[in-house]
Amino acid sequence: MFRSRPIAPVLAAGIALLGGCAPLEWHKADVTAEIRDRDIAECSVQARGEALRRVPVLYPSEPRTVIDNRGRVVTLNPSRYGDERFSLEQDLLRACMRERGYALQNRTIAVP
């Protein structure tokens, strides 16, 4: 026997999933795009510098093969520091923008 299922819950779940993929942008009332972009650039430079200070670049991001002091061939794997530094940089960028009064919101896409 065929049972009819209500489509509304399935449709609502699909729309919610698609809405979760919407691009985000920084928003602050009465701020032009130029000022916002300048603030993002300033916060990015500040965040990158602070992240590099806290988690310095110590190792290359790709495996390297070297010879140790005993003459053995050793492969050095990439460090996790790059991922940690990137994550820290993003956290610092968000904190800087919030301190300046911005909030992340779904970007409104103009339809022609």
C-alpha distances in whole Angstrom, upper triangle without the diagonal:
4,6,10,13,16,18,22,22,21,24,26,26,27,29,31,31,33,35,36,37,40,43,46,49,52,53,56,57,60,60,60,58,62,62,59,59,63,62,59,62,64,61,60,64,64,61,62,65,65,62,64,67,64,63,65,65,66,64,63,59,59,60,63,65,69,72,72,76,76,75,71,69,66,63,62,59,58,59,56,58,57,54,55,58,55,53,56,57,54,54,58,57,54,57,60,58,56,60,61,58,55,52,49,46,44,46,45,45,46,44,47
4,7,10,13,15,18,19,18,20,23,23,23,26,28,28,29,32,33,34,36,40,42,46,49,49,52,53,56,56,56,55,58,59,56,56,59,58,56,58,61,58,57,61,61,58,59,63,62,59,62,64,62,60,63,62,63,62,60,56,56,58,61,63,67,70,71,74,74,73,70,67,64,61,61,57,56,56,54,56,55,51,53,55,52,50,53,54,51,51,55,54,51,54,57,54,53,57,58,55,52,49,46,43,40,42,42,41,43,40,43
4,6,10,12,15,16,15,18,20,20,21,24,25,26,27,29,31,32,34,38,40,44,46,47,50,50,53,54,54,52,56,57,53,54,57,56,53,56,59,56,55,59,59,56,57,61,60,57,60,62,60,58,61,61,62,60,59,55,56,57,61,63,66,69,70,73,74,73,69,67,64,61,60,56,55,55,52,54,53,50,51,53,51,48,51,52,49,49,53,52,49,51,54,52,51,54,55,52,50,46,43,41,38,40,39,39,41,39,41
4,7,9,12,13,13,15,17,18,19,21,22,23,25,27,28,30,32,35,37,41,44,44,47,47,50,51,51,49,53,54,50,51,55,53,51,54,56,54,53,57,57,54,55,59,58,55,58,61,58,57,60,59,61,59,58,54,55,56,60,63,66,69,70,73,74,73,69,67,64,60,59,56,54,54,51,53,52,48,50,52,49,47,50,51,47,47,51,50,47,49,52,49,48,52,52,50,47,43,41,38,35,37,36,36,37,35,38
4,6,9,9,9,12,14,14,15,18,19,20,22,23,25,26,28,32,34,38,40,41,43,44,47,48,48,46,50,51,47,48,51,50,48,50,53,50,49,53,54,51,52,55,54,52,55,57,55,54,56,56,58,56,55,51,52,54,57,60,63,66,67,70,71,70,67,64,61,58,56,53,51,51,48,50,49,45,46,48,46,43,46,47,43,44,47,46,43,46,48,46,45,48,49,46,43,40,37,34,32,34,33,33,35,33,36
4,6,7,8,9,11,12,14,15,17,18,20,21,23,25,26,30,32,35,38,38,41,41,44,45,45,44,47,48,45,46,49,48,45,48,51,48,48,51,52,49,50,54,53,50,53,56,54,53,55,55,57,56,55,51,52,54,58,60,63,67,67,71,71,71,67,65,62,58,57,53,51,51,48,49,48,44,46,47,44,42,45,46,42,42,45,44,41,44,46,44,42,46,46,43,41,37,35,32,29,31,31,31,32,31,34
4,6,5,6,9,10,11,12,14,15,17,18,20,22,23,27,29,32,35,35,38,39,41,42,42,41,44,45,42,42,46,45,42,45,48,45,45,49,49,46,48,51,50,48,51,53,51,50,53,53,55,54,52,49,49,51,55,58,61,64,65,69,69,69,65,62,59,56,54,51,49,49,46,47,46,42,43,45,42,40,43,43,39,40,43,42,39,41,44,41,40,44,44,41,38,35,32,29,26,28,27,27,29,27,30
4,5,5,6,9,10,10,12,14,15,16,18,20,21,25,27,30,32,32,35,36,38,39,40,38,42,42,39,40,44,42,40,43,46,43,43,47,47,44,46,49,48,46,49,52,50,49,52,52,54,53,52,48,49,51,55,58,61,64,65,68,69,69,65,63,60,56,54,51,49,48,45,46,45,41,42,44,41,38,41,41,38,38,41,39,36,39,41,38,37,41,41,38,35,32,29,26,24,26,25,25,27,26,29
4,5,5,6,9,10,10,12,14,15,17,19,20,24,26,29,31,32,34,35,38,39,39,38,42,42,38,39,43,41,39,42,44,42,41,45,45,42,44,47,46,44,47,49,47,46,49,49,51,50,49,46,47,49,53,55,58,62,62,65,66,66,63,60,57,53,52,48,46,45,42,43,42,38,39,41,38,36,38,39,35,35,39,37,34,37,39,37,36,39,40,37,34,31,28,25,23,25,25,26,28,27,30
4,5,5,6,9,10,11,12,14,16,17,19,23,25,28,31,32,35,36,39,39,39,38,41,42,38,39,42,41,38,41,43,41,40,44,44,42,43,46,45,43,46,48,46,45,48,48,49,48,47,44,44,46,50,53,56,59,60,63,64,64,60,57,54,51,49,46,44,43,40,42,40,37,38,40,37,35,38,38,35,35,38,37,34,37,39,37,36,39,40,37,34,31,28,25,23,25,25,25,27,26,29
4,5,5,6,9,10,11,12,14,16,17,21,23,26,29,30,33,33,36,36,37,35,38,39,36,37,40,39,37,39,42,40,39,43,43,41,42,45,45,43,45,48,46,45,48,47,50,48,47,44,45,47,50,53,57,60,61,64,65,64,61,58,55,52,50,46,44,44,41,42,40,37,38,40,37,35,37,37,34,34,37,36,33,36,38,35,34,38,38,36,33,29,26,23,21,22,22,22,24,22,26
4,5,5,6,9,10,10,12,15,16,19,21,24,27,27,30,31,34,34,34,33,37,37,34,35,38,37,34,37,40,37,37,41,41,38,40,43,42,40,43,46,44,43,46,46,48,47,46,43,44,46,50,53,56,59,60,63,64,64,61,58,55,51,49,46,43,43,39,41,39,35,37,38,35,33,35,35,32,32,35,33,30,33,35,33,32,35,35,33,30,26,24,21,18,20,20,21,23,22,26
4,5,5,6,9,10,11,13,15,19,20,24,26,27,30,31,34,34,35,33,37,37,33,34,37,36,33,36,39,36,35,39,39,37,38,41,40,38,41,43,41,41,43,43,45,44,43,40,41,43,47,50,53,56,57,60,61,60,57,55,51,48,46,42,40,40,36,38,36,33,34,35,32,30,33,33,30,30,33,32,29,32,34,32,31,34,35,32,29,26,23,21,18,21,21,21,24,24,27
4,5,5,6,9,10,11,13,17,19,23,26,27,30,31,34,34,34,32,35,36,32,33,36,35,32,35,38,35,34,38,39,36,37,41,40,38,41,43,41,40,43,42,44,43,42,38,40,42,45,48,52,55,56,59,60,59,56,53,50,47,45,41,39,39,36,37,35,32,33,35,32,30,33,33,29,30,33,31,29,32,34,32,31,35,35,33,29,26,23,20,17,19,19,19,22,21,24
4,5,5,6,9,10,11,15,17,20,23,24,27,28,30,30,31,29,32,33,30,30,34,33,30,33,36,33,33,37,37,35,36,40,39,37,40,42,41,40,42,42,45,44,42,39,40,43,46,50,53,56,57,60,61,61,58,55,52,48,46,42,40,40,36,37,35,32,33,34,31,29,32,32,28,29,32,30,27,30,32,29,29,32,32,30,27,23,20,17,14,16,16,16,19,18,22
4,5,5,6,9,10,14,15,19,21,22,25,26,29,29,30,28,32,32,28,29,33,31,29,32,34,31,31,35,35,32,34,37,36,34,37,40,38,37,40,40,42,42,41,37,39,41,45,48,51,54,55,58,59,59,56,53,50,46,44,40,38,37,34,35,33,30,31,32,29,27,29,29,26,26,29,27,25,27,29,27,26,30,30,28,25,21,18,16,13,16,16,17,20,20,24
4,5,5,7,9,13,15,19,21,23,26,28,31,30,30,28,32,32,28,29,32,31,28,31,33,31,30,33,34,31,32,36,35,33,35,38,36,35,38,38,40,39,38,34,35,38,41,45,48,51,52,55,56,56,53,50,46,43,41,37,35,34,31,32,30,27,28,30,27,25,27,28,24,25,28,26,24,27,29,27,26,30,31,28,25,22,18,16,14,16,17,17,21,21,24
4,5,5,7,11,13,17,20,21,25,26,29,28,28,26,29,30,26,27,30,29,26,29,32,30,29,32,33,31,31,35,35,33,35,38,37,36,38,38,40,39,38,34,35,38,42,45,48,51,52,56,57,56,53,50,47,43,42,38,35,35,32,33,31,28,29,30,27,25,28,28,24,25,28,26,24,27,29,26,26,30,30,28,24,21,18,15,12,13,14,14,17,17,21
4,5,5,9,11,14,17,18,21,23,26,25,25,23,27,27,24,25,28,27,24,27,30,27,27,31,31,29,30,34,33,31,34,37,35,35,37,37,40,39,38,35,36,39,43,46,49,52,53,56,58,57,54,51,48,45,42,39,36,35,32,33,31,27,29,29,26,24,27,26,22,23,26,24,21,24,26,23,23,27,27,25,21,18,15,12,9,11,12,13,16,16,20
4,6,9,10,14,16,18,21,23,26,25,26,24,27,27,23,24,27,26,23,26,28,26,25,28,29,26,28,31,30,28,31,34,32,31,34,34,36,36,35,32,33,36,40,43,46,49,50,53,54,54,51,48,45,41,39,35,33,32,29,29,27,24,25,26,23,21,23,23,20,20,23,22,19,22,24,22,21,25,25,23,20,17,13,11,9,12,14,15,18,19,23
4,6,9,13,16,18,21,24,26,25,25,22,25,26,22,22,26,25,22,24,27,25,23,27,28,25,26,30,30,28,30,33,32,31,33,32,35,34,33,29,31,34,37,41,44,47,48,51,53,52,49,46,43,39,37,34,31,30,27,28,26,23,24,25,21,20,23,22,19,20,23,21,19,22,24,22,22,26,26,24,20,17,14,12,9,11,13,13,17,18,21
4,6,10,13,15,18,20,23,22,22,19,22,23,20,20,23,22,20,22,25,23,22,26,27,25,26,29,29,28,30,33,32,31,33,33,36,36,34,31,33,36,39,43,45,49,50,53,55,54,52,49,45,42,39,36,33,32,29,30,27,24,26,26,22,21,23,22,19,20,23,20,18,21,23,20,20,24,24,22,18,15,12,9,6,7,9,10,13,15,18
4,7,10,13,16,19,21,19,19,16,19,20,16,16,20,19,16,19,21,20,19,22,24,22,23,26,26,25,27,30,29,29,31,30,33,33,32,29,31,34,37,41,43,47,48,51,53,52,50,47,44,40,38,34,31,30,28,27,25,22,24,23,20,19,21,20,16,18,20,17,15,19,20,17,18,22,21,20,16,13,10,8,6,6,9,9,13,15,18
4,7,9,13,16,18,16,17,14,17,17,14,14,17,16,13,16,19,17,16,20,21,19,21,24,24,23,26,28,27,27,29,29,33,33,32,29,31,35,38,41,44,47,48,51,53,52,50,47,44,41,38,35,31,30,27,27,24,22,23,22,19,17,19,18,14,15,17,14,12,16,17,14,14,18,17,16,12,10,6,5,4,5,9,11,14,17,20
4,6,10,13,15,13,13,11,13,14,10,11,14,13,10,14,16,14,14,18,19,18,19,23,23,22,25,27,27,27,29,29,33,33,32,30,32,36,38,42,44,48,48,51,54,53,51,48,45,42,39,36,32,31,28,27,25,23,23,22,19,18,19,17,14,15,16,13,11,14,14,11,12,16,14,13,10,8,5,6,6,6,9,11,14,17,20
4,7,10,12,10,11,10,12,11,7,9,12,10,9,12,14,12,13,17,17,16,18,21,21,21,24,26,25,26,28,29,32,33,33,30,33,37,39,43,45,49,49,52,54,54,52,49,46,43,40,37,33,32,29,27,25,23,23,22,19,18,19,16,13,14,14,11,9,12,12,8,9,12,11,10,6,6,5,6,9,9,11,14,17,20,23
4,7,9,8,10,9,12,11,8,11,13,11,11,15,16,14,16,19,19,19,21,24,24,24,27,29,28,29,31,32,36,37,36,34,37,41,43,47,49,52,53,55,58,57,56,53,50,47,43,40,37,35,32,31,29,27,27,25,23,22,22,20,17,17,17,14,12,14,13,10,10,13,11,9,5,5,6,7,9,9,11,14,16,20,22
4,6,6,9,10,12,10,8,12,13,11,12,15,16,15,17,20,20,20,23,25,24,25,28,29,29,31,33,34,38,39,38,37,40,43,46,49,51,54,55,57,60,60,58,55,52,49,46,43,39,37,35,33,31,29,29,27,25,24,23,21,19,19,18,15,14,14,13,10,10,11,9,6,5,7,9,10,13,13,14,17,19,22,25
4,6,9,11,13,12,10,14,15,14,15,19,19,18,21,23,23,23,26,28,28,29,32,33,33,34,36,38,41,43,42,40,43,47,49,53,55,58,58,61,63,63,62,59,56,53,50,47,43,41,38,37,35,33,33,31,29,28,27,25,23,22,22,19,17,18,17,13,13,14,12,9,8,10,12,12,14,14,15,18,19,22,24
4,7,10,12,10,10,14,15,14,16,19,19,19,22,24,24,25,27,29,29,30,33,34,35,36,38,39,43,44,43,42,45,48,51,55,56,60,60,62,65,65,63,61,58,54,51,49,45,43,41,39,36,35,35,33,31,30,29,27,25,25,24,21,20,20,18,15,15,16,13,11,11,13,15,15,17,16,16,19,19,23,24
4,7,8,6,7,10,11,10,12,15,15,16,18,20,21,21,24,26,26,27,30,31,32,33,34,36,39,41,40,38,42,45,47,51,53,56,56,59,62,61,60,57,54,51,48,45,42,40,38,36,33,32,32,30,28,27,27,24,22,22,21,18,17,18,16,13,14,15,11,10,10,12,14,14,16,15,16,18,19,22,24
4,5,5,6,9,10,11,12,14,15,17,18,20,21,22,24,26,27,28,30,32,33,34,35,36,39,40,40,38,41,45,47,50,52,56,56,59,61,61,60,57,54,51,48,45,41,40,38,36,33,33,33,30,28,28,28,25,23,24,23,19,19,20,18,15,17,18,14,14,12,14,15,15,17,15,15,17,17,21,22
4,6,5,6,8,10,10,12,14,15,16,18,20,21,22,24,25,26,28,30,31,32,33,33,37,38,37,35,38,41,44,47,49,53,53,56,59,58,57,54,51,48,45,42,38,37,35,33,31,30,30,28,25,26,26,22,21,22,21,17,17,19,17,14,16,18,15,15,12,14,14,14,15,13,14,15,15,19,20
4,5,5,6,9,10,11,12,14,15,17,18,20,21,23,24,25,27,29,30,31,32,32,36,37,36,34,37,41,43,47,48,52,52,55,58,57,56,53,50,47,44,42,38,37,35,33,30,30,30,28,25,26,26,22,21,23,21,18,18,20,17,15,17,18,15,16,14,16,17,17,19,16,17,18,19,22,23
4,5,5,6,9,10,10,12,14,15,16,18,20,21,22,24,26,27,28,30,30,31,35,36,36,34,38,41,43,47,48,52,52,54,57,57,56,53,50,47,44,42,38,37,35,32,30,30,29,27,25,25,24,21,20,21,19,16,16,17,15,12,15,15,11,13,12,14,16,17,19,17,18,20,21,24,26
4,5,5,6,9,10,10,12,14,15,16,18,20,21,22,24,26,27,28,29,30,33,34,34,32,35,39,41,45,46,50,50,53,55,55,54,51,48,45,42,39,36,34,32,30,27,27,27,24,22,22,21,18,17,18,17,13,13,15,12,9,12,13,10,11,9,11,12,13,15,14,16,17,19,23,24
4,5,5,6,9,10,10,12,14,15,16,18,20,21,22,24,25,26,27,27,31,32,31,30,33,36,38,42,44,47,48,50,53,52,51,48,46,42,39,37,33,32,30,28,25,25,25,23,20,21,21,17,16,18,17,13,14,16,13,11,14,15,13,14,12,14,14,15,17,15,17,18,19,23,24
4,5,5,6,9,10,11,12,14,15,17,18,20,21,23,24,25,26,27,30,32,31,30,33,37,39,42,44,47,47,50,53,52,51,49,46,43,40,38,34,32,31,28,26,26,26,23,21,22,21,17,17,18,16,13,15,16,13,11,14,15,12,14,13,15,16,18,20,18,20,21,23,26,28
4,5,5,6,8,10,11,12,14,15,16,18,20,21,22,24,25,26,30,31,31,30,33,36,38,42,43,47,47,49,52,52,51,48,45,42,39,37,33,31,29,27,25,24,24,21,19,20,18,15,15,15,13,10,11,12,9,7,11,11,8,11,10,13,14,16,19,18,20,22,24,27,29
4,6,5,6,9,10,10,12,14,15,16,18,20,21,22,23,23,27,28,28,26,30,33,35,39,40,44,44,46,49,49,48,45,42,39,36,34,30,28,26,24,21,21,21,18,16,17,16,13,11,13,12,8,9,11,9,7,11,12,10,12,10,12,12,15,17,16,19,20,22,26,28
4,6,5,6,9,10,11,12,14,15,17,18,20,21,21,22,25,27,26,25,28,32,34,37,39,42,42,45,48,47,46,44,41,38,35,33,29,27,26,23,21,21,21,18,16,17,17,13,13,15,13,10,12,14,11,10,14,15,13,15,14,16,16,18,20,19,21,23,24,28,29
4,5,5,6,9,10,11,12,14,16,17,19,20,20,22,25,27,27,26,30,33,35,38,39,42,43,44,48,48,47,44,41,39,35,33,30,28,26,23,21,22,21,18,17,18,16,13,13,15,12,9,12,13,9,9,13,13,11,14,14,16,17,20,22,21,24,25,27,31,33
4,6,5,6,8,10,10,12,14,15,16,18,19,20,24,26,26,25,28,32,33,37,38,41,41,43,46,46,45,43,40,37,34,32,28,26,24,21,19,19,18,15,14,15,13,10,10,11,8,6,8,9,6,7,10,10,9,12,12,14,14,18,20,20,23,25,27,31,33
4,5,5,6,8,10,10,12,14,15,16,17,18,21,23,22,21,25,28,30,34,35,38,38,41,44,43,42,40,37,34,31,28,25,23,21,19,16,16,16,13,11,13,12,8,8,11,8,6,9,11,9,9,13,13,13,16,14,16,15,18,20,20,23,24,27,30,32
4,6,5,6,9,10,11,12,14,15,15,16,20,22,22,21,25,28,30,33,34,37,37,39,42,42,41,39,36,34,30,29,25,23,22,19,17,18,17,14,13,15,13,10,11,13,10,9,12,13,11,12,16,15,15,18,17,19,19,22,24,23,27,28,30,33,35
4,6,5,6,9,10,11,12,14,15,17,20,22,23,23,26,29,31,34,35,38,38,39,43,43,42,40,37,34,31,29,26,23,22,19,17,18,17,13,13,14,12,9,11,12,8,8,11,11,8,11,14,13,13,16,16,18,19,22,25,25,28,29,32,35,37
4,5,5,6,9,10,11,12,13,15,18,20,21,20,24,27,29,32,33,36,36,38,41,41,40,38,35,32,29,27,23,20,19,16,14,15,13,10,10,11,8,5,7,8,5,5,9,9,8,10,13,13,14,17,16,17,17,21,23,23,27,28,31,34,37
4,6,5,6,9,10,10,11,12,16,17,18,17,21,24,25,29,30,33,33,35,38,38,37,35,32,29,26,24,20,18,17,14,12,13,12,8,8,11,9,6,9,10,8,8,12,13,12,14,16,17,17,20,19,20,20,23,25,25,28,29,32,35,37
4,6,5,6,9,10,10,12,15,18,18,19,22,25,26,30,30,33,33,34,37,38,37,35,32,30,26,25,21,19,18,15,14,15,14,10,11,13,11,8,12,13,10,11,14,14,13,15,18,17,18,21,21,22,22,26,28,28,31,33,35,38,40
4,5,5,6,8,10,12,15,18,19,20,23,26,27,31,31,34,33,35,38,38,37,36,32,30,27,25,22,19,18,14,14,15,13,9,11,12,9,8,11,11,8,10,13,12,11,15,17,16,17,20,20,21,22,25,28,28,32,33,36,39,42
4,5,5,6,8,10,13,15,17,16,20,23,24,28,28,31,30,32,35,36,35,33,29,27,23,22,18,15,14,10,10,11,9,6,8,9,6,5,9,9,8,10,13,13,13,16,17,17,19,22,21,22,21,25,27,27,31,33,36,39,41
4,5,5,5,7,10,13,14,15,18,21,22,25,25,28,28,30,33,33,32,30,27,25,21,20,17,14,14,10,10,12,10,7,9,11,9,8,12,13,11,13,16,16,16,19,21,21,22,25,24,25,25,28,30,30,34,35,38,41,43
4,6,6,9,11,15,17,18,21,23,24,27,27,30,29,30,33,34,33,32,29,27,23,22,19,16,16,12,13,15,12,9,12,14,11,11,14,14,12,15,18,17,16,20,21,21,22,25,25,26,26,30,32,32,36,38,40,43,46
4,6,10,12,15,17,18,21,23,24,27,27,30,28,30,33,34,33,31,28,26,22,21,18,15,14,10,12,13,10,8,11,12,9,10,13,13,11,14,17,16,16,20,21,20,22,25,25,25,25,29,31,32,36,37,40,43,46
4,7,8,11,13,14,17,19,20,23,24,26,25,27,30,31,29,28,25,23,19,18,14,11,10,7,8,10,8,6,9,11,9,10,13,13,13,15,18,18,18,21,23,23,25,27,26,27,26,29,31,32,36,37,40,43,45
4,6,9,11,13,16,18,19,22,22,24,23,25,28,29,28,26,23,21,18,17,14,11,11,8,9,12,10,8,11,13,12,12,16,16,15,17,20,20,20,23,25,25,27,29,28,29,28,32,33,34,37,39,42,44,46
4,6,8,9,13,15,15,18,19,21,21,23,26,26,25,23,21,18,15,14,11,9,10,7,7,11,11,9,11,14,13,13,17,18,17,19,22,22,22,25,27,27,29,31,30,31,29,33,34,34,38,38,41,44,46
4,7,10,12,13,13,16,16,18,18,20,23,23,22,20,17,16,12,12,10,8,10,8,9,13,12,11,14,17,16,16,20,21,20,22,25,26,26,28,30,30,32,35,33,34,33,36,37,37,41,42,45,47,49
4,7,9,9,10,13,13,16,16,18,21,21,20,18,15,13,9,9,7,6,9,8,9,12,13,12,15,17,17,18,21,22,22,24,26,27,28,30,32,33,34,36,35,35,33,36,37,37,41,41,44,46,49
4,6,7,8,11,13,16,17,20,22,21,20,17,15,12,9,9,6,7,10,10,9,12,14,13,15,17,18,18,21,23,23,24,27,28,28,30,32,33,34,37,35,35,33,36,36,36,39,40,43,44,46
4,7,9,13,15,18,19,23,25,24,22,19,16,13,10,8,5,7,9,9,7,10,12,12,13,15,17,17,19,21,22,23,25,27,27,29,31,32,33,35,33,33,31,33,33,33,37,37,40,42,43
4,6,10,13,16,18,21,23,22,20,16,14,10,9,7,5,8,11,12,11,13,16,16,16,19,21,21,22,25,26,26,28,30,31,32,34,36,37,39,36,36,34,36,36,36,39,39,42,43,45
4,7,10,13,15,19,20,19,16,13,10,7,5,4,5,9,12,14,13,15,18,18,19,21,23,23,25,27,28,29,31,33,34,35,37,39,40,42,40,39,37,39,39,39,42,42,45,47,48
4,6,10,12,16,17,15,14,10,8,6,5,7,8,11,15,16,16,18,20,20,21,24,25,26,28,30,31,31,34,35,36,38,40,41,42,44,42,42,40,42,42,42,45,45,48,50,51
4,7,10,13,14,12,10,7,6,4,6,9,11,14,18,19,19,21,23,24,25,27,29,29,31,33,34,35,37,39,40,41,43,44,46,48,46,45,43,46,45,46,49,49,52,53,55
4,6,10,11,9,8,6,5,6,8,11,13,15,19,20,21,23,25,25,27,29,30,30,33,35,35,36,39,40,41,43,45,45,47,49,47,47,45,48,48,48,51,51,54,56,58
4,7,8,6,5,5,6,9,10,14,16,18,22,23,24,27,28,28,30,32,33,34,36,38,38,40,42,43,44,46,48,48,50,52,51,50,49,51,51,52,55,55,58,60,61
4,5,5,5,7,7,10,11,14,17,18,22,22,24,26,27,28,30,32,32,33,36,37,38,39,42,43,43,46,47,48,50,52,51,50,49,51,52,52,56,56,59,61,63
4,6,7,10,10,14,14,18,20,21,25,25,27,29,30,30,33,35,35,36,39,40,40,42,44,45,45,48,50,50,52,54,53,53,51,54,55,55,59,59,62,64,66
4,6,9,10,14,16,19,22,23,26,27,29,31,32,33,35,37,37,38,41,42,42,44,47,47,48,51,52,53,54,57,56,55,54,57,57,58,61,61,64,66,68
4,7,9,13,15,18,21,23,27,27,29,31,32,33,35,37,38,39,41,42,43,45,47,48,48,51,53,53,55,57,56,55,54,56,57,57,60,60,63,65,67
4,6,10,12,16,19,21,24,26,27,29,30,31,33,35,36,37,39,41,41,43,45,46,47,49,51,52,53,56,54,54,52,54,54,55,58,58,61,63,65
4,7,10,13,16,19,22,24,25,27,28,29,31,33,34,35,37,39,39,41,43,44,45,47,49,50,51,53,52,51,49,51,51,52,55,55,58,59,61
4,6,10,13,15,18,20,21,23,25,26,27,29,30,31,34,35,36,37,40,41,42,44,45,46,48,50,48,48,46,48,48,49,52,52,55,57,59
4,6,10,12,16,18,18,20,22,23,24,26,28,29,30,32,33,35,37,38,39,41,43,44,45,47,45,45,42,45,45,45,48,48,52,53,55
4,7,9,12,14,15,17,18,19,21,23,24,25,27,29,30,31,33,34,35,37,39,40,42,44,42,41,39,42,42,42,46,46,49,51,53
4,6,9,12,12,14,16,17,18,20,21,23,24,26,27,29,30,32,33,35,36,38,39,41,39,38,36,38,39,39,43,43,46,48,50
4,7,9,9,10,12,14,15,17,18,19,21,23,24,25,27,28,30,31,33,34,36,38,36,35,33,35,35,36,39,40,43,45,47
4,5,7,8,10,11,13,14,15,17,19,20,21,23,25,26,27,29,30,32,33,35,33,33,31,34,34,35,39,39,42,44,47
4,5,6,6,9,10,11,12,14,16,17,18,20,22,23,24,26,28,29,31,32,31,30,28,30,31,32,36,37,40,42,45
4,5,5,6,8,10,10,12,14,15,16,18,20,21,22,24,25,26,28,30,29,28,27,30,31,32,35,36,40,42,44
4,5,5,6,9,10,10,12,14,15,16,18,20,21,22,24,26,27,29,27,27,25,28,28,29,33,33,37,39,41
4,5,5,6,9,10,11,12,14,15,17,18,20,21,23,24,26,27,25,25,23,25,26,27,30,31,35,37,39
4,5,5,6,8,10,11,12,14,16,17,18,20,21,22,25,26,24,24,22,25,26,28,31,33,36,38,41
4,5,5,6,9,10,10,12,14,15,16,18,20,21,23,24,23,23,22,25,26,27,31,32,35,38,40
4,5,5,6,9,10,10,12,14,15,17,18,20,21,23,21,21,19,22,23,23,27,28,31,34,36
4,5,5,6,9,10,11,12,14,16,17,18,20,22,20,19,17,20,21,23,26,28,31,34,36
4,5,5,6,9,10,11,12,14,15,16,19,20,19,19,18,21,23,24,28,30,33,36,38
4,5,5,6,9,10,10,12,14,15,17,19,17,17,16,20,22,22,26,28,31,34,36
4,5,5,6,9,10,11,12,14,16,17,15,14,13,16,18,19,23,24,28,30,33
4,5,5,6,9,10,11,12,14,16,14,14,13,16,19,20,24,26,29,32,35
4,5,5,6,9,10,10,12,14,14,14,14,18,20,22,25,27,30,33,36
4,5,5,6,9,10,11,13,11,12,12,15,18,18,22,24,27,30,33
4,5,5,6,9,10,11,9,9,9,13,15,16,20,22,25,29,31
4,6,5,6,9,10,10,10,11,15,18,20,23,26,28,32,35
4,5,5,6,9,9,11,12,16,19,20,23,25,28,32,34
4,5,5,7,5,8,9,13,16,16,19,22,25,28,31
4,5,5,5,6,9,12,16,17,20,23,26,29,32
4,5,7,10,12,16,19,20,23,26,29,32,35
4,6,9,12,15,19,19,21,24,26,30,32
4,7,10,13,16,17,19,23,25,28,31
4,7,9,13,14,16,19,21,25,28
4,6,10,12,14,17,20,23,26
4,7,9,12,15,18,21,24
4,6,9,12,15,18,21
4,6,9,13,15,19
4,6,9,12,16
4,6,9,13
4,6,10
4,6
4
